[in-house]
Amino acid sequence: MVEAGIDDNDIVVVNRALKPASGHIVVAVVDGEFTIKHLLLRAGRVKLKAANPTFPDISFREGQTVEVWGVVTSCIKQFVR
């Protein structure tokens, strides 16, 4: 999610009480694997859009499972590791 300002080793704050809306950055579980992507909702379809050119967008096929786990509300940068 580098193009969204989220880099490796950053800490994200996730609010599970917020209702996810199109355009939000979300934590999603896709086929049992966690991912962070932009949520796009159009015409009843869900798409997860990457903000990093090295990762693909996710469009869902029949049989795949997706759960939007929470909405990313903040990102904390770490300067010392």
KOLLUMVO-651119 format. One record per residue (C-alpha): residue number from 1; residue in three letters; x, y, z. Coordinates in nm, 4 decimals. Each point is the difference from the previous one (the first is absolute). Example, Ala and Ser with C-alpha at 12.3 -4.5 7.8 and 13.67 -1.06 7.14 Angstrom:
REM KOLLUMVO-651119
+-----+-----+----------+----------+----------+
|   k |   r |     east |    north |       up |
+-----+-----+----------+----------+----------+
|   1 | ALA |   1.2300 |  -0.4500 |   0.7800 |
|   2 | SER |   0.1370 |   0.3440 |  -0.0660 |
+-----+-----+----------+----------+----------+
***
This chain:
REM KOLLUMVO-651119
+-----+-----+----------+----------+----------+
|   k |   r |     east |    north |       up |
+-----+-----+----------+----------+----------+
|   1 | MET |   0.0000 |   0.0000 |   0.0000 |
|   2 | VAL |   0.2981 |   0.2282 |  -0.0603 |
|   3 | GLU |  -0.2002 |   0.2305 |  -0.2261 |
|   4 | ALA |  -0.2465 |   0.0456 |   0.2891 |
|   5 | GLY |   0.2814 |   0.0877 |   0.2416 |
|   6 | ILE |   0.0150 |  -0.3384 |   0.1756 |
|   7 | ASP |   0.3499 |  -0.1491 |  -0.0143 |
|   8 | ASP |   0.1566 |  -0.3254 |   0.1218 |
|   9 | ASN |   0.0274 |  -0.0101 |   0.3805 |
|  10 | ASP |  -0.2588 |   0.2770 |   0.0496 |
|  11 | ILE |  -0.2688 |  -0.0631 |   0.2586 |
|  12 | VAL |  -0.3607 |   0.0494 |  -0.1103 |
|  13 | VAL |  -0.2898 |   0.0814 |   0.2304 |
|  14 | VAL |  -0.3136 |  -0.1901 |  -0.0975 |
|  15 | ASN |  -0.3530 |   0.0849 |   0.1119 |
|  16 | ARG |  -0.2249 |  -0.3052 |  -0.0202 |
|  17 | ALA |  -0.3082 |   0.2001 |   0.1038 |
|  18 | LEU |  -0.0031 |   0.2200 |  -0.3111 |
|  19 | LYS |  -0.2155 |  -0.1007 |  -0.2939 |
|  20 | PRO |   0.2317 |  -0.0489 |  -0.2993 |
|  21 | ALA |  -0.0788 |   0.2235 |  -0.2968 |
|  22 | SER |   0.1320 |   0.0203 |  -0.3527 |
|  23 | GLY |   0.3353 |   0.1777 |  -0.0002 |
|  24 | HIS |   0.0964 |  -0.0974 |   0.3546 |
|  25 | ILE |   0.3275 |  -0.1778 |   0.0651 |
|  26 | VAL |  -0.0987 |  -0.3274 |   0.1641 |
|  27 | VAL |   0.1464 |  -0.3115 |   0.1522 |
|  28 | ALA |  -0.1648 |  -0.2913 |  -0.1781 |
|  29 | VAL |   0.0256 |  -0.3756 |   0.0311 |
|  30 | VAL |   0.0061 |  -0.1605 |  -0.3444 |
|  31 | ASP |  -0.0108 |  -0.3803 |  -0.0046 |
|  32 | GLY |   0.1437 |  -0.0014 |   0.3532 |
|  33 | GLU |   0.2846 |   0.2484 |  -0.0696 |
|  34 | PHE |   0.0131 |   0.3561 |   0.1359 |
|  35 | THR |   0.0609 |   0.2922 |  -0.2378 |
|  36 | ILE |  -0.0248 |   0.3786 |   0.0071 |
|  37 | LYS |  -0.1552 |   0.1615 |  -0.3072 |
|  38 | HIS |  -0.2368 |   0.2771 |  -0.1150 |
|  39 | LEU |  -0.3589 |  -0.1257 |   0.0036 |
|  40 | LEU |  -0.1981 |   0.0673 |  -0.3180 |
|  41 | LEU |  -0.3728 |  -0.0723 |  -0.0096 |
|  42 | ARG |  -0.1732 |   0.0384 |  -0.3366 |
|  43 | ALA |  -0.3280 |  -0.1437 |  -0.1241 |
|  44 | GLY |  -0.0088 |  -0.2541 |   0.2825 |
|  45 | ARG |   0.3523 |  -0.1260 |  -0.0749 |
|  46 | VAL |   0.3007 |   0.0140 |   0.2318 |
|  47 | LYS |   0.3526 |   0.0742 |  -0.1177 |
|  48 | LEU |   0.3119 |   0.0491 |   0.2098 |
|  49 | LYS |   0.2402 |   0.2440 |  -0.1655 |
|  50 | ALA |   0.3702 |  -0.0056 |   0.0784 |
|  51 | ALA |   0.1914 |   0.3219 |   0.0659 |
|  52 | ASN |   0.3295 |  -0.1648 |  -0.0862 |
|  53 | PRO |   0.0909 |  -0.0780 |  -0.3613 |
|  54 | THR |   0.1657 |  -0.3293 |   0.0997 |
|  55 | PHE |  -0.3275 |  -0.1457 |   0.1330 |
|  56 | PRO |  -0.3076 |  -0.0797 |  -0.2102 |
|  57 | ASP |  -0.3537 |   0.1242 |   0.0538 |
|  58 | ILE |  -0.2403 |  -0.2700 |   0.1182 |
|  59 | SER |  -0.3236 |  -0.0618 |  -0.1897 |
|  60 | PHE |  -0.2031 |  -0.2867 |   0.1353 |
|  61 | ARG |  -0.1032 |  -0.3174 |  -0.1723 |
|  62 | GLU |  -0.2699 |  -0.2399 |   0.1070 |
|  63 | GLY |   0.1160 |  -0.2174 |   0.2882 |
|  64 | GLN |   0.2411 |   0.2551 |   0.1458 |
|  65 | THR |  -0.0626 |   0.1319 |   0.3480 |
|  66 | VAL |   0.0505 |   0.3576 |   0.1162 |
|  67 | GLU |  -0.0672 |   0.1659 |   0.3341 |
|  68 | VAL |   0.0685 |   0.3675 |   0.0606 |
|  69 | TRP |   0.1555 |  -0.0257 |   0.3437 |
|  70 | GLY |   0.0296 |   0.3737 |   0.0760 |
|  71 | VAL |   0.0675 |   0.3508 |  -0.1281 |
|  72 | VAL |   0.3521 |   0.1432 |   0.0208 |
|  73 | THR |  -0.0235 |   0.3366 |   0.1760 |
|  74 | SER |   0.3654 |   0.0886 |   0.0659 |
|  75 | CYS |   0.3552 |  -0.0957 |  -0.0830 |
|  76 | ILE |   0.2911 |   0.0267 |   0.2452 |
|  77 | LYS |   0.3503 |   0.0297 |  -0.1432 |
|  78 | GLN |   0.2932 |  -0.1676 |   0.1732 |
|  79 | PHE |   0.3314 |   0.1821 |  -0.0220 |
|  80 | VAL |   0.2119 |  -0.2299 |   0.2185 |
|  81 | ARG |  -0.0118 |  -0.3755 |  -0.0497 |
+-----+-----+----------+----------+----------+
***
